[in-house]
Amino acid sequence: MSDLERAKVLLNEGNYTCVLCLDEMTFTSVANGIKPLNWWLRDGCRFEGFSAADRVIGRAAAFLYVLLGVKKVYADVLSDSALPVLDRFGIEWSYGVKVKNIMNRTGDDLCPMEKIALNYDEPEDAYAALKVKIAELMAAKTVEQQKGRTKMAIGKNGSVYVPYEERGGNESIVYFTRDLSAAGLMKVYDRVKDVIGGKVAIKVHTGEEHGPNIIPPVWVRQFMEKESPDARIIETNTYYEWARYTTEQHRNTLKINGWTDFTEVDILDEDGTAMLPVNGGKWFTEMSVGDHLLSYDSMITLTHFKGHSLGGFGGSNKNIGIGCADGRIGKKMIHTNEDGMWGVVEEELMEKITESTKSVIDHFGKKVVYVNVLRNMSVSCDCEGVDAEPVVTPNVGILASVDILAADQASVDMVAAMKEEDHHALMERMSSRHGFRQLSYMKEIGMGNDRYILIDVDHDDSRITAADAVEGVVPFEG
C-alpha cells in the first residue's frame, strides 16, 4: 500500500481530519481547518516526501502543504483555487469532490482563511497573512472566554498550598496502604481495577540510566504477571538530548534499567505522532502524543511520586502530561516559548502539563486508574537519574484512585502533613516552582475532586486523614 493510500485509510478509519504518512511514520490530527498545518509549521516541522490525506483542502491549506514539503495530497473536498498552487509546486493531487470555493461553517460566505489566501500567490506571503488572521481570531476567542469566566477559584497561585478545610466540592475515593512492595501495589490496584480492560497500557517512568529512585522494575514485573500479563509498558522519547532522546538510545536505557528483562516497552512516538483534542483548555486545543497510544483501550498509571525541577512535583498528572506527549512536538508545545527551549515555567507550565494530561484521559474516558508510589521522594525527577538530589523525605506508602486529582492531591497532602523537618525540602520545591497550580487547574477544568475519602486498606478500610497516613513515618535511610 502506498503512503497516500495508507493516509486515506487512516483518515477514514481513525476519524481524523488530517493524516501524513511516509514509510512507517505517521502524523495525525483531529483539529479542524488549517489548525494542524499551522501548528506543525509553527513548531518547525518539515514533511519532505510525505503524502497527506485531508478532509478539506482549499487555497490556504495548499499553501501550507507547500511550506511543509509534502509531495502528494488527497482531499475529500478540494477547491478549484487550490489546484494552481499544488500544480505550480509539483504536488500531486487527488480528491473525492471538487468545489469552486471552500465556504464557512454556515455556508453563507467564503471561509475566512480562503478569503485571505485568494489575495496571494506566494506561500510565504500567504502564510504571513494567515498568521495575522489566526491571531485575531484567537484574541477574539480569548475575550469571549474571559467574559464568561466567574471569579477565579481559590488556589490559582501555584506557590501556595491550600489546606483541605479550605477546599470545596465533592469527595472522591482514594485507597491507601503503607506496604511498599509489589504486594502493596496489587493491594490498592485491586480496589480500582474494574475499569481496566481490552488492550492495556501501563504508564510508568522508566528513568534515566541507573536511576536510583524509580519504582523497582521487579515490583512492576510481579504486578504485571499477576494483574495484567498482556499489558505493555508505554513511554515516549525525551525533549532533552540525553540517554532517551532517540528510540535507539531509549531502548538501550530500558535494557540497562532492567525493564526489557521481562517485557517489551512500547515507545509511543517511535513511528509518529497523533493529535488529541484538548477540551476546555486555555493554552491548547490539541496535544501531540505518540501515535501508538491510540491503539490502547485503557491505561494503568503507575507513578513514582517525587519532586520535579520544573513542575514542583511529579505525580500522575506529570507522568501522563509529559510522559505521553511525544518527544519532538508535544513536549516542545509544553516547554518552549519565545524565551527558549525551557522558557515555560510556573503557572503556565503547570496548566500546559495539565491540558496535555486531559487530552489523554479524555481519550480513554473512564478507563484509567492512578497509582502513586510515595517512596524515595527526591526533590528531583527520575529524568535526572544518578544526578538526582539525595532523598530526605520519609517514605509513606502507595495510594490509588480513579480520580487523578484526588490521587495527586492526597499525595501532596501526605507530604504537607509531615513534620517540618521531614517535608521542608519537598514542600519548598513544590512552592518555589508553583507546582500547586497543577492541582487547582485540574479542578478548574473539571478533571476531578481535590477533596477525598482516604481509605486505609491496611486497617479494615477505615477512613483516615493524610495526617493519619504519615503518623510515625521515619527519616529516610538510603
N, C-alpha and C positions, 0 to 999 in steps of 0.2 A: 504494500500500500504506500502511495506517495505521501510526502509531508502534507500536501494540500488536502488529499482525501482524508488523511487521519485528522487533520484540523476540522474538517467539515463534520466528520463523525462525532468528534468530541463536542463540537458546538451544539449539536442537537441532543446527544445522549446526556451531556452534562448540564444542559440548560444554561450554558454560558452565553455571554454577549460577544465575546471575542476570544479566539484561540490562535496561538502562534506555535508552529512546530518546525523543528529541524532535527532530523535523525531521532535520537531518544529524548531530546529536550523539548519541553512543553511549557508554555506560559498561558495562563487563562485569566479571565476576568468576568465578573457579573455586573460591572458598572455600566450605566447607560451612556450613549453618545460617544464623544471623543475623550471622556474622562480617563480610561485606562491608557490610551495612547499619550495623552498629555502627561500622566504620572510617570510613565516609562521614560519619556523624553526629559522630564524634569529631573529624574534620578540618573540621567546619563546613560541609559541603556541603549544598546545597539543590537539589531536583529538581522545582521547581514546574512543573506541566504535563506532566511526563514520564509515559510508560507503561512498566510493568515486567513482565517475564516471569521467573518464578522456578520452581525445581524444587518447593519446598515452602513454603507459607505457612500458618503457624499463627497463634495469637493474638499471640504475641511479635513475629513478623515484621510482622503487621498494624499493631501499634502503631508500629513503627519506620518503616514506609512512610508512616504519617500524619505523623510528625515530619519526614520527608524531603520531603513535599509532593507526592507523586505523585498523579495523577488516575485512573489505571486500572491494574489488576493482572490478570495471568493466572498461575495456578499449575498445574503438573502435578498436584500434590496440594494440596488446600485443606481446612482443618479447619472444622467447624461453629462452633467457638468464635471463629474469625476473622471470621465474617460480621457479627455485631453491631458490631464495631469499624469495619469497612470501610463498612457502611451508615450508621453514625452520622456519619462524617466525609466522606461523599459520594464515596467511592472506588468506581468501577465495578469489578466483579469477574467473572471467568470462570475455568473450571477444566477439567482433564481428568478427575480423580477427586476426589470429595468424601468425606472420612472424618470420623468423630466426633472423634478426637483425633490429635495428632502424637505418635508413640511414639519412645522412644530407639533407639539403633542395634541393641541386642539384642532389641528388641521386647517386653521383659518389664515395661516401666513407661513412664510418660509421659516425653517429652523434658523435661530439667531446666528449660529455658527456658520451656517451655509450662506447667509446674507453677507457676512464678513468675507468669507473665502472667495466669493464671486468677484470681489474687487481686486484680487491679487493673482499674479502669475508665478511668482517665485515662492517656493516653500518656506524659506526663512522669513520673508516679509509677511506671509500669511500667518505663520505661527506667532510672530511677534504681536500681530493684531489680535489673534485669537486669545493669547495670554492676557491681554488687557481686558477683553470681554469676560473671560473666565473670572478674573479678579473682581470685576464689577458685580458679576452675579453672586460670587461668594460673599462679598461685602454686604450686598442687599439681604442675602440669606441670614447672615450673622445678625444684622439689625433686627430682623423679624424674630430670630430666636431670642435675642435679648429682651424684646418687648414682651415675649410670652413667659419669661422666667420670673419666678417668685423670688422672694428674698433668699439669699444664699444660705444653705443649711450650715449648722454649726460643724466645724471640723475642716473647713476648706484650707486653713493654714496648716500645711503639712508638717510644720515643725512642732506642733502642739498635740500632745496625746490627750484624747478625750476619754475621761473615765466612764465606766459602764453606766453609772447612775445619771449621767448627763445625756445619754442616748435615748432615742425614742423608737417606736415601731414594734414590729412583730419579732418573735423569737424563733430561731431555728435550732435543730438538734445537733449537738457535737458530742461524739463519743471519745473517751479518753482512757488511756492505760499508761501506767508507769513502766511497763515491760518493754524495755528497749532491746528488741530481738526480732527475729523473723516471726516468732510466735506472736509477739505483740502486734506486728503489722497485720497478721491474719486475724487477730482478735478484734481489732477495731474495723478492719475492712469487712469482716463478716456481717457487721451491722448495717452496712450501706451498699452492699454489692448487688442487690436485687435489680438495680437499674442498668447493670452492665450485661451486654450480650452481643452476639454477632462477632464480627472481626474486631478484636480488642487491641487498642494501643495502650502502652504504658509509658507515660511521660516521666522520665527521671533524668536529673542532671548527672551525666556520667563522668564529668570532671576532666580537668587537665591531667597531664601525666603525673602519676604517683600522688594525686591529691589526697591529703590525709584525712579529710573530713566528710567525704561523700558517704551516702548511705552504703553500707558494706555490700558489695556485689553478692556475697554469699547469702545475705538476708533476702535479696531480691530473687536470687536463684530458688531458694526454698519457697518463697512466696509464690513464684510463678509455677513451680512444679505442682503445688497443691491447689492454687486458686484459679490459675489461668494458663495452662501449659501451652496453648496455641497462640497466646498473645505475643506481640512484638514490642520491644522497647523502641521508642522513637526519639530522634534527635535532629538537630539542624546544624549546619556549619556556622562558624563564628564570623562576626564582622571584623574583629581584630585579627591581625596576622600572627598566629601562634600555632600551636600543635593541632588545632581542629579547624583550621581555615579552609583547607581543601578536603574533599571527600577522602582522598588517599591518606592525607595526614590524620584525618579524623579516625579512620579505620585503624590506623596504627596505634593511636592513643587508646582507643577502645580495647585493643588487644593488650596493651601494656597494663591497663587498669583491671583486666580480668573479665570484662563483660562478654567477650567472644568465646570464653571457655564454656559457656552454657547456652548462649542464644545468639541469634542474628539481630543486629541493631539496624533498624530502618532509618537511614539518613534521608529525611523527608525531602530535602531540596537537591538531592543528588542529580535528578533528571530535569528539574524545572520548578516552576512556581505556579501558584494559583491565587487569585484574589478572592477573599471572603468579604462579604458586606459587613460594615460596622453600623449597627442600628443605634441611633440616638447619641452618637459621638459628636464632639465639637472640633476635633482635630482631623479625623479621618472619616471617609465614607466607605473605604475599603482597606483591607490589610493584606499584604503579600505574605503567603505562607508556603512551605514546601508542599508541592502538589501531591505527594504520596498521602498526605493527611486525609485527603478526600476519599481514600479507599477504605477508611476505618468506620465502624458503626458506633463505637463507644470508646471511652478513654478513662483509664485509671491514672490519676495524677499522684505520683509518689514524690514528695518534695522534702528535701533536706532544708529545714527552716534555719536561717542564719542571717548574718548581716550582708550588706552589699555596698560597695564603694560608691555607687551612683544612686541606687534605688533605696538606700537606707536599710532595707531588709529584703530578703528573698524568700517569699512564701509561694503558695500555689499560683498566685497572680503573676509573679515574675517568672516562675517556672514555665507557665504556658505562654505569657505575652511575649517574652523574649525567646523562649525555647522552641516555639513553633513558627515564629517569624523567620523567613529564610535569611541566609547569611549575607546576601548582596543587596536585596531590595527592601525587604521588610524591616530588618534591623537598621538599615540606613534611614528609613522613614521615621523610625522611633528616635534614633540617637542624633541625627545630624540636622543642622540648620545653618544659617549664614555665618554663625560663629565657629563652625568647624565640625569635624567628624564626631566629636563628643560634646557638641555645643548645647544639646538639650539637657536641662537639669531641673531639679526641684519640682515644683508643681506640674510644669509642662511635661516633664519626663514621666512622672507617676501617672498622669492622665493618659499619656500615649501608650504606656505599657498596658494600662487597664483596658483601653479601647482595643488594643491588639488581642488581649485575652478574651474580650467579649465577642470578637469575631469568631473565635474558635469554639467557645462554649455555646454560642448561639447555633453554630453549625451542628453540634452534637445534640442540641436540645437538652433533655433531662438525663442524657446517658453519659454523665461524667460524675466521678467521685473524687474527693480531695483528701489525701492522707498526708499530714505534716509530721515530720520526724524532728523533734526538738532535742538534738544530740550534736555534740561538737560544734556548738554555735559560735564560730569565729565571727568577728565583725566583717570579715572578708567573704566574698563569694567563692564557690568552688571553681570559678573561672580562673582564680589566682593560683590554684594548685599548691605547690610546695612553698610559694611565696606568701601564702595567707598569713594574716596576723595570728599570733598564738591565741588559743581558746582560753577565755577567763570566765565565761558564763556557765553556770551549772547545767548539767543535763536534766531533762524533765520527763519526757515520755513521748507518746505518739497519740495523735488525735485524728479523727476522720469525720467527714460530713458530706452531704450532697449540696451544701451551700458554701461556695468558695469564699464569700466574705466572712461568714461565720467561722470557717476554718482558720483563715488568716488572722481575723480579729482575736479569736480565742488564743492563738499562738502569741500574738503581741501582748495580750492581757496577762498571760502567764509570765512573760519576761518582766512586764511592768510591776507585777505583784511580788517579785523577789525583793530581797533586801537591797539597799542602795549599793553596797559593796559588791553584790553579785550581779546586778543588772546595769551598773553605771556605763560600762563600755558599749554595750549593745543598744541601750536606750539613747545614748549620746549619738551613736551612729545613725539611728533612725531619725532623731530630731534634726541633726545637723544637715542631713540630706533631704529633709522634708518628706520622709518616707510615709508618714501617717496619711498623706494625701491619697495613697493607694486605697486605703480603707474608706475614707469619706467619699471618694469619687466612685468606687464600686457601688456604694449605697445610692449615690446621686443618680447614677444611670441605670438603677434597677437590677443590679446583679446579685443582690442578696440582703441579708439582715446582719447588722452589727450587734444585735442582742441575740442571746442563745441560751439554751438549756444544756448545761455541761453534765454529761452522764459518765459516772465513774464505773467502768465495766469491771474494775478490779474488786469492787465492793457492792455487789448486788444491784448494780445500776442506780445507785443513789445519786441524787442531784448535788453537785458541789459547785464551788466558785473557783475562779482562776487562782485565788489565794490558797484555797484548799489544795489545789493540784500541785503547787510548788512548796507546800509546807514540808519542811525537813529536807529539802534538796541540799546536797553537799557541794563544796567547792570542786571545780573541775580538776581532775587529775588525768593528764595525758598518758 
